């Protein structure tokens, strides 16, 4: 007799448990449609595999409009905590480099292949040298140098040689013209080589300079650089974030990624995140089934 009172609530709990468990499983399974005599069986595939494309679009749209919109992203990227982390990162980099004895070449080779560094250095030196050499060749530098040389010589002559200095002033203009003519030829034919050697030496010296030389004992410069970097970061986020988000198209990235996911992978991901909650739903079904069975028993 006692068992007859247990059967309705226990049976209701079992039915509620199995019903909710089956309903949750049917969200994902079966993963593919099944056919019988050419007809697709109902409820195949499961709800999520069947509506995968629509769900991908809806999830991506919701994320793009509510989680990754311009205001939300900008608020997080410009928060005090984020700015403090960036400032801390810059300070940490400066402190580390203040003790770094690596040369610029070795430091750069950690990010760029060594042969590329040489190519960049050579290309930069060549371009800069050619531009400077061309400016010198096209300028009136020969005339300027000639004028300064003759002016200096005449000052020496006039102060030390009296009458001879006065006589020499008559030759100043022809001497200046002749010197300017030859200097123009010399600069035009040799400025490229001269400038290239000078720039090449400076580039080589720069690449062989220890990194610590640029940071140690330059706290004021470091502070200015940090402020400049933070200001540039704020400007990029404020002025260019909409274009960046538009160019990245996060909605399409999320949608495509969800569509690319295998159904089994998606099932594992969702169950991993919501396993506890889904298990609670199953046991809630058992509880409700038991309560309903108990009410039926009381009504009989």
C-alpha positions as CSV (number, residue, x, y, z in Angstrom):
1,X,0.0,0.0,0.0
2,X,2.8,2.4,0.9
3,X,4.4,2.0,-2.5
4,X,1.2,3.1,-4.3
5,X,1.7,6.5,-2.8
6,X,5.2,6.8,-4.1
7,X,4.6,5.7,-7.6
8,X,2.9,8.9,-9.0
9,X,5.5,11.4,-7.7
10,X,8.4,9.2,-8.5
11,X,7.0,8.4,-12.0
12,X,6.3,12.2,-12.5
13,X,9.9,13.0,-11.4
14,X,11.3,10.4,-13.8
15,X,9.2,11.7,-16.7
16,X,10.1,15.3,-16.0
17,X,13.8,14.4,-15.8
18,X,13.8,12.4,-19.0
19,X,11.6,15.0,-20.9
20,X,13.9,17.9,-20.1
21,X,17.0,15.8,-20.7
22,X,15.6,14.8,-24.1
23,X,14.6,18.3,-24.9
24,X,18.1,19.7,-24.2
25,X,19.7,16.9,-26.3
26,X,17.3,17.6,-29.2
27,X,18.7,21.1,-29.3
28,X,21.9,19.6,-30.8
29,X,21.0,16.1,-31.9
30,X,20.8,14.6,-34.3
31,X,23.6,16.6,-35.9
32,X,22.4,15.7,-39.4
33,X,19.0,15.1,-41.0
34,X,17.8,11.5,-41.2
35,X,15.6,10.0,-43.9
36,X,13.2,7.1,-44.1
37,X,12.1,5.9,-47.5
38,X,13.2,9.3,-49.0
39,X,11.3,11.4,-46.4
40,X,13.1,13.5,-43.9
41,X,12.2,12.5,-40.4
42,X,10.8,15.3,-38.2
43,X,13.0,17.0,-35.7
44,X,16.1,16.0,-37.6
45,X,18.5,17.6,-37.5
46,X,18.3,19.2,-34.0
47,X,17.2,22.8,-33.6
48,X,20.6,24.4,-33.4
49,X,22.1,22.5,-36.4
50,X,18.9,23.3,-38.4
51,X,19.0,27.0,-37.6
52,X,22.8,27.4,-37.5
53,X,22.9,30.1,-40.2
54,X,20.1,32.2,-38.6
55,X,21.5,31.8,-35.1
56,X,25.0,32.8,-36.4
57,X,23.5,36.0,-37.9
58,X,21.4,36.8,-34.8
59,X,24.3,36.2,-32.4
60,X,26.7,38.2,-34.5
61,X,24.2,41.1,-34.8
62,X,23.6,41.1,-31.0
63,X,27.3,41.1,-30.2
64,X,28.0,43.8,-32.8
65,X,25.2,46.1,-31.6
66,X,25.3,45.6,-27.9
67,X,28.7,44.3,-26.9
68,X,31.2,45.6,-29.5
69,X,29.5,48.8,-30.5
70,X,31.6,52.0,-30.8
71,X,30.5,53.4,-27.4
72,X,31.2,50.2,-25.5
73,X,34.6,49.6,-27.1
74,X,35.7,53.2,-26.8
75,X,34.6,53.3,-23.1
76,X,36.7,50.2,-22.3
77,X,39.7,51.2,-24.4
78,X,39.8,54.7,-22.9
79,X,39.0,53.7,-19.3
80,X,41.3,54.8,-16.5
81,X,42.3,51.2,-15.9
82,X,43.3,50.7,-19.6
83,X,45.3,54.0,-19.7
84,X,47.1,53.1,-16.5
85,X,48.0,49.7,-17.9
86,X,49.4,51.3,-21.1
87,X,51.4,53.8,-19.1
88,X,52.7,51.0,-16.9
89,X,53.7,49.0,-20.0
90,X,55.5,52.0,-21.4
91,X,57.4,52.6,-18.1
92,X,58.3,48.9,-17.9
93,X,59.6,49.0,-21.4
94,X,61.7,52.1,-20.7
95,X,63.1,50.6,-17.4
96,X,64.0,47.4,-19.2
97,X,65.7,49.2,-22.1
98,X,67.7,51.5,-19.7
99,X,69.6,48.4,-18.7
100,X,69.7,46.8,-22.1
101,X,73.3,46.5,-23.5
102,X,72.1,45.2,-26.8
103,X,72.9,47.2,-29.9
104,X,70.0,48.6,-31.9
105,X,70.9,46.0,-34.6
106,X,70.5,43.1,-32.1
107,X,67.4,44.6,-30.6
108,X,65.7,45.0,-34.0
109,X,66.8,41.5,-35.1
110,X,64.4,40.1,-32.5
111,X,61.5,41.5,-34.5
112,X,63.0,41.8,-38.1
113,X,65.2,39.4,-39.9
114,X,68.9,40.5,-39.9
115,X,69.1,40.7,-43.7
116,X,66.0,42.9,-43.7
117,X,67.6,45.3,-41.2
118,X,70.6,45.7,-43.5
119,X,68.4,46.2,-46.5
120,X,66.3,48.8,-44.7
121,X,69.4,50.6,-43.4
122,X,71.0,50.6,-46.9
123,X,67.8,51.7,-48.6
124,X,67.2,54.5,-46.1
125,X,70.8,55.8,-46.4
126,X,70.7,55.7,-50.2
127,X,67.3,57.5,-50.4
128,X,68.3,60.2,-47.9
129,X,71.8,60.6,-49.4
130,X,70.4,60.9,-53.0
131,X,67.9,63.5,-51.9
132,X,70.4,65.6,-50.0
133,X,73.0,65.3,-52.8
134,X,70.4,66.4,-55.3
135,X,69.5,69.4,-53.1
136,X,73.2,70.3,-52.9
137,X,73.7,69.9,-56.6
138,X,70.7,72.1,-57.4
139,X,71.5,74.7,-54.8
140,X,73.8,77.7,-55.0
141,X,76.0,76.2,-52.3
142,X,79.2,76.6,-54.4
143,X,78.6,80.4,-54.7
144,X,77.8,80.7,-51.0
145,X,81.0,78.8,-50.0
146,X,83.1,80.9,-52.4
147,X,81.7,84.1,-51.1
148,X,82.5,83.1,-47.5
149,X,86.0,81.9,-48.4
150,X,86.9,85.1,-50.3
151,X,85.3,87.3,-47.6
152,X,87.4,85.5,-45.0
153,X,90.6,85.9,-47.0
154,X,90.0,89.6,-47.7
155,X,89.5,90.2,-44.0
156,X,92.8,88.7,-43.3
157,X,94.5,90.6,-46.1
158,X,93.1,93.9,-45.1
159,X,94.0,93.6,-41.4
160,X,97.5,92.2,-41.9
161,X,98.8,93.5,-45.3
162,X,97.6,97.0,-45.6
163,X,98.0,98.3,-49.2
164,X,98.2,94.7,-50.5
165,X,95.0,93.9,-48.9
166,X,93.3,96.9,-50.7
167,X,94.8,95.7,-54.0
168,X,93.5,92.2,-53.3
169,X,89.9,93.5,-53.0
170,X,89.9,94.3,-56.7
171,X,90.5,90.6,-57.3
172,X,87.8,89.5,-54.9
173,X,85.0,89.3,-57.3
174,X,86.8,87.5,-60.1
175,X,88.3,85.1,-57.6
176,X,84.9,84.4,-56.1
177,X,83.4,83.7,-59.5
178,X,86.2,81.4,-60.5
179,X,86.1,79.5,-57.2
180,X,82.3,79.2,-57.3
181,X,82.5,77.8,-60.8
182,X,84.9,75.0,-59.8
183,X,83.1,74.4,-56.5
184,X,79.8,73.9,-58.4
185,X,81.5,71.2,-60.5
186,X,83.1,69.5,-57.5
187,X,79.8,69.5,-55.6
188,X,77.8,68.3,-58.6
189,X,80.2,65.4,-59.3
190,X,81.1,64.4,-55.8
191,X,78.3,65.4,-53.4
192,X,76.5,62.1,-53.8
193,X,79.5,60.1,-52.7
194,X,80.4,62.5,-49.9
195,X,76.9,62.6,-48.4
196,X,76.5,58.8,-48.9
197,X,79.7,58.1,-46.9
198,X,78.6,60.5,-44.1
199,X,75.1,59.2,-43.9
200,X,76.3,55.6,-44.1
201,X,78.7,56.1,-41.2
202,X,76.0,57.7,-39.1
203,X,73.5,54.8,-39.9
204,X,76.2,52.3,-39.0
205,X,77.0,54.1,-35.7
206,X,73.3,54.2,-34.9
207,X,72.9,50.5,-35.4
208,X,75.9,49.8,-33.2
209,X,74.7,52.1,-30.4
210,X,73.5,50.2,-27.2
211,X,69.8,50.6,-26.5
212,X,70.5,51.9,-23.0
213,X,72.1,55.0,-24.4
214,X,68.7,56.2,-25.6
215,X,66.9,55.7,-22.3
216,X,69.3,55.9,-19.3
217,X,69.3,59.3,-17.5
218,X,66.6,60.8,-19.8
219,X,63.6,60.8,-17.5
220,X,62.3,64.1,-18.8
221,X,62.4,62.8,-22.4
222,X,60.9,59.5,-21.3
223,X,58.0,61.4,-19.7
224,X,57.4,63.4,-22.8
225,X,57.5,60.3,-25.0
226,X,55.0,58.5,-22.7
227,X,52.7,61.4,-22.8
228,X,53.0,61.6,-26.6
229,X,52.2,57.8,-26.9
230,X,49.2,58.1,-24.6
231,X,47.9,61.1,-26.5
232,X,48.4,59.3,-29.8
233,X,46.6,56.3,-28.5
234,X,43.6,58.4,-27.3
235,X,43.5,60.2,-30.6
236,X,43.5,57.0,-32.6
237,X,40.7,55.5,-30.5
238,X,38.6,58.7,-30.5
239,X,39.1,59.7,-34.1
240,X,39.6,56.4,-36.0
241,X,37.8,53.7,-33.9
242,X,34.6,53.8,-36.1
243,X,36.7,53.3,-39.3
244,X,38.6,50.5,-37.6
245,X,35.5,48.7,-36.5
246,X,33.9,49.2,-39.9
247,X,37.1,47.9,-41.6
248,X,37.3,44.9,-39.3
249,X,33.6,44.1,-39.6
250,X,33.3,42.2,-36.3
251,X,29.8,41.2,-37.1
252,X,30.8,39.3,-40.2
253,X,33.8,37.8,-38.4
254,X,31.6,36.4,-35.6
255,X,29.0,35.2,-38.0
256,X,31.5,33.4,-40.3
257,X,33.3,31.8,-37.3
258,X,30.0,30.4,-35.9
259,X,29.1,29.1,-39.4
260,X,32.5,27.5,-39.7
261,X,32.2,25.7,-36.3
262,X,31.4,22.0,-36.5
263,X,28.1,21.2,-34.7
264,X,29.8,18.9,-32.3
265,X,32.3,21.6,-31.5
266,X,29.5,24.1,-30.9
267,X,27.7,21.5,-28.7
268,X,30.9,21.0,-26.6
269,X,31.4,24.8,-26.3
270,X,27.8,25.5,-25.1
271,X,27.7,22.5,-22.8
272,X,31.1,23.6,-21.4
273,X,29.8,27.1,-20.6
274,X,26.3,26.1,-19.5
275,X,26.7,22.6,-18.2
276,X,25.7,23.6,-14.7
277,X,22.7,25.6,-15.8
278,X,21.4,22.9,-18.2
279,X,21.8,20.2,-15.5
280,X,19.8,22.4,-13.2
281,X,17.0,22.6,-15.8
282,X,16.9,18.8,-16.1
283,X,16.6,18.4,-12.3
284,X,14.0,21.2,-12.2
285,X,12.0,19.0,-14.6
286,X,12.3,16.1,-12.2
287,X,11.2,18.4,-9.4
288,X,8.2,19.7,-11.3
289,X,7.2,16.2,-12.4
290,X,7.4,15.0,-8.8
291,X,5.3,17.9,-7.6
292,X,2.7,17.3,-10.3
293,X,2.6,13.6,-9.5
294,X,2.1,14.4,-5.8
295,X,-0.8,16.8,-6.6
296,X,-2.4,14.1,-8.7
297,X,-2.1,11.7,-5.8
298,X,-3.7,14.2,-3.5
299,X,-6.6,14.8,-5.9
300,X,-7.4,11.2,-6.2
